[in-house]
Amino acid sequence: MPKRLFRRHTKKDIALCFGERTGMFVEPKEIRVRGDWLFYKSPDYDEIDCYRAAHARYDSGVLCMEPWSDCSLEDSPFIPNNNDRVSKTLERLDKTYQRCRED
């Protein structure tokens, strides 16, 4: 059986695909991918939109068009050296997403 190789998408690829799905012009500097989530920082708003994107690094086709939730800038990966707060945000997002799937 042949090995299946995945091409690792760049932030530019993901920003382009994400922008096509949302109908927005998205620059790579406006997104971050952590865990199963894509964080989008609009230049017009203070809140960060959180999109479920389980395989965004490999298959940008799974990106959805509507944010699942949001978080503050302080709890997002846009702040350098913010791993503890980002981990808590990821945990909250994962829990609420899983709870919804189980209902």
Backbone as a printed PyTorch tensor [residue, N CA C, xyz], in Angstrom:
tensor([[[  0.8430,  -1.1720,   0.0000],
         [  0.0000,   0.0000,   0.0000],
         [  0.8950,   1.2440,   0.0000]],

        [[  0.6730,   2.1670,  -0.9340],
         [  1.5540,   3.3330,  -1.0270],
         [  1.3520,   4.2670,   0.1690]],

        [[  2.4370,   4.9170,   0.5500],
         [  2.3630,   5.8960,   1.6210],
         [  1.6190,   7.1310,   1.1200]],

        [[  0.8240,   7.6860,   2.0070],
         [  0.1200,   8.9150,   1.6470],
         [  0.8490,  10.0730,   2.3050]],

        [[  1.3700,  10.9390,   1.4970],
         [  2.1150,  12.0870,   2.0110],
         [  1.2260,  13.3230,   1.9820]],

        [[  1.2670,  14.0750,   3.0570],
         [  0.5150,  15.3110,   3.1340],
         [  1.4630,  16.4770,   2.9290]],

        [[  1.0310,  17.4100,   2.1350],
         [  1.8070,  18.6210,   1.9500],
         [  1.4330,  19.5720,   3.0660]],

        [[  2.3880,  20.0840,   3.7520],
         [  2.1450,  21.0110,   4.8480],
         [  1.8460,  22.3850,   4.2520]],

        [[  0.6580,  22.8780,   4.5120],
         [  0.2750,  24.1830,   3.9880],
         [  0.9840,  25.2960,   4.7340]],

        [[  1.2840,  26.3480,   4.0280],
         [  1.8760,  27.5230,   4.6470],
         [  0.7540,  28.4120,   5.1830]],

        [[  1.1220,  29.3920,   6.0000],
         [  0.1190,  30.3370,   6.4890],
         [ -0.5270,  31.0820,   5.3270]],

        [[  0.2430,  31.3170,   4.2770],
         [ -0.3050,  31.9980,   3.0980],
         [ -1.3920,  31.1470,   2.4400]],

        [[ -1.1370,  29.8420,   2.2920],
         [ -2.1360,  28.9200,   1.7230],
         [ -3.4080,  28.9040,   2.5650]],

        [[ -3.2250,  28.7800,   3.8820],
         [ -4.3680,  28.6990,   4.7800],
         [ -5.1470,  30.0080,   4.7670]],

        [[ -4.4520,  31.1420,   4.7680],
         [ -5.1250,  32.4450,   4.7260],
         [ -5.9480,  32.5910,   3.4440]],

        [[ -5.4070,  32.1410,   2.3200],
         [ -6.1220,  32.2160,   1.0510],
         [ -7.3800,  31.3460,   1.0920]],

        [[ -7.2430,  30.0930,   1.5220],
         [ -8.3990,  29.1840,   1.6070],
         [ -9.4380,  29.7050,   2.5920]],

        [[ -8.9780,  30.1750,   3.7320],
         [ -9.8760,  30.7100,   4.7520],
         [-10.6190,  31.9340,   4.2130]],

        [[ -9.9170,  32.8100,   3.5460],
         [-10.5400,  33.9910,   2.9550],
         [-11.5700,  33.6390,   1.8960]],

        [[-11.2820,  32.6230,   1.0840],
         [-12.2500,  32.1840,   0.0690],
         [-13.5300,  31.6640,   0.7080]],

        [[-13.4090,  30.9550,   1.8260],
         [-14.5880,  30.3930,   2.4940],
         [-15.4010,  31.4380,   3.2480]],

        [[-14.7270,  32.4630,   3.7460],
         [-15.4300,  33.4770,   4.5310],
         [-15.8150,  34.7030,   3.7050]],

        [[-15.2690,  34.8200,   2.5040],
         [-15.5590,  35.9760,   1.6650],
         [-14.8160,  37.2260,   2.1010]],

        [[-13.7290,  37.0520,   2.8410],
         [-12.9380,  38.1880,   3.3180],
         [-11.5440,  38.1170,   2.7210]],

        [[-10.9030,  39.2780,   2.6380],
         [ -9.4940,  39.2940,   2.2640],
         [ -8.7020,  39.0880,   3.5520]],

        [[ -8.0030,  37.9670,   3.6440],
         [ -7.2910,  37.6050,   4.8660],
         [ -5.7990,  37.5370,   4.5760]],

        [[ -5.0310,  38.2720,   5.3560],
         [ -3.5830,  38.2260,   5.2300],
         [ -3.0240,  37.1930,   6.2070]],

        [[ -1.9060,  36.5600,   5.8550],
         [ -1.3240,  35.5510,   6.7490],
         [ -1.0580,  36.0680,   8.1660]],

        [[ -0.7300,  37.3360,   8.3120],
         [ -0.4450,  37.8820,   9.6480],
         [ -1.7020,  37.9600,  10.5180]],

        [[ -2.8820,  37.7650,   9.9340],
         [ -4.1380,  37.8530,  10.6700],
         [ -4.6260,  36.5060,  11.1950]],

        [[ -3.8690,  35.4330,  10.9460],
         [ -4.2970,  34.1050,  11.4150],
         [ -3.1850,  33.4250,  12.2110]],

        [[ -3.6210,  32.5520,  13.0910],
         [ -2.7390,  31.6490,  13.8190],
         [ -3.4680,  30.3130,  13.9170]],

        [[ -2.7480,  29.2220,  13.8190],
         [ -3.3310,  27.8930,  13.9800],
         [ -2.6720,  27.2480,  15.1870]],

        [[ -3.5060,  26.8420,  16.1380],
         [ -3.0380,  26.1430,  17.3370],
         [ -4.0060,  25.0070,  17.6190]],

        [[ -3.4720,  23.8290,  17.8760],
         [ -4.3380,  22.6820,  18.1300],
         [ -5.2710,  22.4650,  16.9550]],

        [[ -6.5520,  22.3120,  17.2450],
         [ -7.5620,  22.1140,  16.2050],
         [ -8.2750,  23.4110,  15.8360]],

        [[ -7.6440,  24.5340,  16.0900],
         [ -8.3310,  25.8170,  15.9410],
         [ -7.5320,  26.8210,  15.1300]],

        [[ -8.2780,  27.5850,  14.3420],
         [ -7.7150,  28.7100,  13.6110],
         [ -8.2140,  29.9730,  14.2980]],

        [[ -7.3050,  30.8500,  14.6420],
         [ -7.6310,  32.1270,  15.2700],
         [ -7.4850,  33.2190,  14.2230]],

        [[ -8.5160,  34.0400,  14.0930],
         [ -8.5020,  35.1190,  13.1020],
         [ -8.6410,  36.4620,  13.8010]],

        [[ -7.6910,  37.3260,  13.5450],
         [ -7.6870,  38.6750,  14.1310],
         [ -8.0270,  39.6720,  13.0320]],

        [[ -9.2760,  40.1120,  13.0400],
         [ -9.7130,  41.0970,  12.0590],
         [ -9.0760,  42.4410,  12.3890]],

        [[ -8.6570,  43.1800,  11.3740],
         [ -8.0950,  44.5040,  11.6530],
         [ -9.1510,  45.4830,  12.1810]],

        [[-10.4310,  45.1220,  12.0740],
         [-11.5140,  46.0320,  12.4640],
         [-12.0650,  45.7920,  13.8650]],

        [[-11.7170,  44.6690,  14.5180],
         [-12.3160,  44.3180,  15.8070],
         [-11.2470,  43.9160,  16.8170]],

        [[-11.5960,  44.0200,  18.0900],
         [-10.6690,  43.6320,  19.1560],
         [-10.7460,  42.1520,  19.4900]],

        [[-11.9330,  41.5440,  19.3310],
         [-12.0940,  40.1270,  19.6440],
         [-11.4620,  39.2620,  18.5580]],

        [[-10.9970,  38.0990,  18.9700],
         [-10.3950,  37.1300,  18.0530],
         [-11.4300,  36.0520,  17.7730]],

        [[-11.7310,  35.7990,  16.5040],
         [-12.6660,  34.7370,  16.1300],
         [-11.9290,  33.4080,  16.1080]],

        [[-12.5990,  32.3740,  16.6400],
         [-12.0170,  31.0320,  16.7140],
         [-12.8160,  30.0880,  15.8260]],

        [[-12.1550,  29.4880,  14.8640],
         [-12.7780,  28.5820,  13.9040],
         [-12.2540,  27.1720,  14.1180]],

        [[-13.1510,  26.2070,  14.1090],
         [-12.7380,  24.8060,  14.1990],
         [-12.0410,  24.4450,  12.8850]],

        [[-10.8220,  23.9800,  12.9740],
         [-10.0350,  23.6430,  11.7790],
         [ -9.0900,  22.5030,  12.1380]],

        [[ -9.6640,  21.3320,  12.3440],
         [ -8.9050,  20.1890,  12.8740],
         [ -7.6810,  19.8320,  12.0450]],

        [[ -7.7150,  20.0060,  10.7500],
         [ -6.5800,  19.6200,   9.9080],
         [ -6.0960,  20.7930,   9.0580]],

        [[ -6.1690,  21.9750,   9.5890],
         [ -5.8020,  23.1560,   8.8010],
         [ -4.3630,  23.0980,   8.3120]],

        [[ -3.5090,  22.4560,   9.0460],
         [ -2.1100,  22.3980,   8.6280],
         [ -1.9020,  21.4810,   7.4210]],

        [[ -2.8180,  20.5490,   7.1980],
         [ -2.6260,  19.5920,   6.1140],
         [ -3.7070,  19.6630,   5.0470]],

        [[ -4.9280,  19.9000,   5.4410],
         [ -6.0410,  19.8500,   4.4960],
         [ -6.9450,  21.0460,   4.7560]],

        [[ -6.6770,  22.1390,   4.0920],
         [ -7.4280,  23.3610,   4.3630],
         [ -8.8860,  23.2430,   3.9480]],

        [[ -9.2680,  22.1650,   3.3010],
         [-10.6560,  21.9710,   2.9110],
         [-11.6060,  21.8010,   4.0790]],

        [[-11.1070,  21.5880,   5.2880],
         [-11.9880,  21.4010,   6.4330],
         [-12.3510,  22.7120,   7.1120]],

        [[-11.7810,  23.7990,   6.6670],
         [-12.0700,  25.0750,   7.3180],
         [-13.5380,  25.4330,   7.1510]],

        [[-14.1420,  25.8520,   8.2420],
         [-15.5480,  26.2320,   8.1910],
         [-15.6740,  27.7390,   7.9680]],

        [[-16.8920,  28.1770,   7.6730],
         [-17.0990,  29.5800,   7.3310],
         [-17.5830,  30.4280,   8.4950]],

        [[-18.0070,  29.8200,   9.5870],
         [-18.5230,  30.5820,  10.7130],
         [-17.6900,  30.3100,  11.9510]],

        [[-17.4080,  31.3570,  12.7220],
         [-16.6190,  31.1270,  13.9320],
         [-17.4030,  30.3100,  14.9490]],

        [[-16.6910,  29.4500,  15.6600],
         [-17.3130,  28.6660,  16.7210],
         [-17.4930,  29.5290,  17.9620]],

        [[-16.4890,  30.3250,  18.2480],
         [-16.4880,  31.1430,  19.4540],
         [-15.5280,  32.3060,  19.2300]],

        [[-15.2430,  33.0130,  20.3060],
         [-14.2320,  34.0560,  20.2230],
         [-13.4210,  34.0530,  21.5100]],

        [[-12.3790,  34.8440,  21.5190],
         [-11.5650,  35.0060,  22.7250],
         [-10.9580,  36.4010,  22.6960]],

        [[-10.4460,  36.8170,  23.8150],
         [ -9.8050,  38.1290,  23.8780],
         [ -8.4060,  38.0360,  23.2770]],

        [[ -7.8860,  39.1660,  22.8880],
         [ -6.5340,  39.2170,  22.3420],
         [ -5.5400,  38.6480,  23.3520]],

        [[ -5.7370,  38.9430,  24.6350],
         [ -4.8220,  38.4900,  25.6840],
         [ -4.7900,  36.9690,  25.8280]],

        [[ -5.8730,  36.2890,  25.4230],
         [ -5.9510,  34.8280,  25.5300],
         [ -5.6500,  34.1270,  24.2100]],

        [[ -5.1340,  34.8560,  23.2530],
         [ -4.9320,  34.3140,  21.9050],
         [ -3.4570,  34.1090,  21.5990]],

        [[ -3.1660,  33.3660,  20.5310],
         [ -1.7730,  33.1710,  20.1280],
         [ -1.1470,  34.3810,  19.4310]],

        [[ -1.8730,  35.4800,  19.3370],
         [ -1.2980,  36.6840,  18.7390],
         [ -0.3660,  37.4150,  19.7100]],

        [[ -0.4350,  37.0500,  20.9820],
         [  0.4600,  37.6220,  21.9830],
         [  1.6640,  36.6800,  22.1300]],

        [[  2.8780,  37.1790,  21.9510],
         [  4.0670,  36.3150,  22.0680],
         [  4.2150,  35.7380,  23.4860]],

        [[  4.7780,  34.5560,  23.5740],
         [  5.0590,  33.8870,  24.8560],
         [  3.8200,  33.7930,  25.7390]],

        [[  2.7270,  33.3500,  25.1440],
         [  1.4280,  33.3220,  25.8090],
         [  0.8720,  31.9040,  25.9010]],

        [[  1.7440,  30.9240,  25.9690],
         [  1.3190,  29.5240,  25.8690],
         [  0.3440,  29.0970,  26.9590]],

        [[  0.5230,  29.5680,  28.1910],
         [ -0.3810,  29.1600,  29.2760],
         [ -1.8080,  29.6230,  29.0140]],

        [[ -1.9760,  30.8690,  28.6260],
         [ -3.3170,  31.3900,  28.3720],
         [ -3.9230,  30.7670,  27.1180]],

        [[ -3.1000,  30.5430,  26.1090],
         [ -3.5900,  29.9010,  24.8820],
         [ -4.0330,  28.4740,  25.1800]],

        [[ -3.2980,  27.7630,  26.0060],
         [ -3.6790,  26.3940,  26.3830],
         [ -5.0500,  26.3710,  27.0530]],

        [[ -5.3110,  27.3230,  27.9170],
         [ -6.6210,  27.4040,  28.5770],
         [ -7.7220,  27.7180,  27.5690]],

        [[ -7.4250,  28.5850,  26.6160],
         [ -8.3930,  28.8990,  25.5650],
         [ -8.6900,  27.6620,  24.7290]],

        [[ -7.6500,  26.9220,  24.3420],
         [ -7.8370,  25.6940,  23.5610],
         [ -8.6540,  24.6810,  24.3340]],

        [[ -8.3850,  24.5470,  25.6090],
         [ -9.1460,  23.6140,  26.4450],
         [-10.6240,  24.0070,  26.4840]],

        [[-10.9050,  25.2890,  26.6630],
         [-12.2950,  25.7670,  26.6820],
         [-12.9850,  25.5100,  25.3490]],

        [[-12.3020,  25.8170,  24.2460],
         [-12.8790,  25.6060,  22.9180],
         [-13.1570,  24.1280,  22.6660]],

        [[-12.1830,  23.2760,  23.0030],
         [-12.3580,  21.8330,  22.8010],
         [-13.5310,  21.2980,  23.6190]],

        [[-13.6440,  21.7370,  24.8680],
         [-14.7320,  21.2550,  25.7310],
         [-16.0960,  21.6800,  25.1970]],

        [[-16.2400,  22.9400,  24.8140],
         [-17.5490,  23.3900,  24.3240],
         [-17.8960,  22.7320,  22.9990]],

        [[-16.8920,  22.5250,  22.1480],
         [-17.1390,  21.8630,  20.8630],
         [-17.5550,  20.4090,  21.0830]],

        [[-16.8280,  19.7090,  21.9590],
         [-17.1600,  18.3020,  22.2290],
         [-18.5490,  18.1820,  22.8610]],

        [[-18.8630,  19.0780,  23.7890],
         [-20.1730,  19.0590,  24.4390],
         [-21.2910,  19.2280,  23.4080]],

        [[-21.1010,  20.0990,  22.4640],
         [-22.1040,  20.3230,  21.4150],
         [-22.2560,  19.0910,  20.5310]],

        [[-21.1600,  18.4410,  20.2150],
         [-21.2160,  17.2260,  19.3740],
         [-21.9360,  16.0890,  20.0670]],

        [[-21.8330,  16.0450,  21.3870],
         [-22.4730,  14.9660,  22.1460],
         [-23.9640,  15.1940,  22.3280]],

        [[-24.4020,  16.4340,  22.2350],
         [-25.8500,  16.7420,  22.3990],
         [-26.6850,  16.3420,  21.2190]]])
